[in-house]
Amino acid sequence: MRIVLLGAPGSGKGTQAQKLINKYGIPQISTGDLLRAAVASGSTLGKQAKEFMDAGQLVTDELVLGMIEERLAEDDTKNGYILDGFPRNIPQAEALDRLLTKLKQPLDGAILIDVDFDVLLKRITGRRTCDSCGQVYNIYSSPPSKEGECDKCDGVLQHRSDDNEETIGSRLKVYEEQTCPLVDYYSKQSMLRKIKGIGDIEDIFKRVCDAIDLLGK
Ligand code: AMP
């Protein structure tokens, strides 16, 4: 199964992708995570990406496409994957189609997790991520039992540097202007399923799984 998870920053793509990994046994490929790892490693790629990320802008297509091509060549992608945060604009979606045609691995579809903008802001500012296992919390809606500490592994919870109100404004604007057109792009190919991304995480997950079952039908 090869799917794209679409949704604004804070729509819960990462949380749902984690649950899909467990259910379907396929990897999540998050360009945001790959880029943050590159920044943390201090690589040239990371240094180039950091400026854009801190400003809430998209990193150049060239950089992201190179990274994705490398990642999709890895062995664990043979049975499929969940693309999270990629593609982010039409040129990336077109490049992905070309790459997947070359690899003879067409996409099964795209799932849009739809959340109103006012909800997104609260979700993003409250988001905390465990620096060891990646578990995501929200200090307003799903806080850890002990402040700043992961319930699963006792890791330290981090607030992403681009999850501040200033950067979030740009990230949401970029989403609206550059990523939203992908909804039409995948709709026109009859590949899109849209689900409501509010409410209980398990209920949202059920909607995502039902949408996946309907892909290609
Ligand atoms: P995310 O974790 O998906 O919200 O991504 C965090 C930041 O990484 C974004 O605000 C962008 O600066 C950058 N980024 C992630 N994915 C992409 C992508 N597909 N294209 C360009 N920039 C990206």
Residues whose N, C-alpha, C, O or C-beta is under 5 A from the ligand:
A	BS01	AMP	P9 T31 G32 D33 L35 F52 M53 G56 Q57 L58 V59 V64 G85 F86 P87 R88
